[in-house]
Amino acid sequence: MQNSKSIIQINKQKLMWMDGFRTLKLIHHLRDNAFPNENMFKSINILFEEINEQNIYYTKSEIPNLEIQMKFLNKLRALT
């Protein structure tokens, strides 16, 4: 109660936390039962191809450097 102004605020925080928790559980379920693990950056480039956006070039390392990651983030933000 110390971090919240009211019981209503506490209940809202619980609902938001549970929504995020359920979403994460769904993602893990889909990963374990329907879709294999994929490199996130490679998958985002596939998404860009599907929507006719230019791919972001990066070396095939699992995790590109921070500059390349920022390019991915900025491009995704521009699409929303």
LINSULUR-V112135 format. One line per field, one symbol per residue. ss: DSSP state (~ for helix, > for strand, _ for the rest). A space follows every 50 residues. Layout:
BEGIN
ss->???
END
This chain:
BEGIN
ss->______~~~~~~~~~~~~~~~~~~~~~~~~~~~______~~~~~~~~~~~ _______________~~~~~~~~~~~~~~_
END
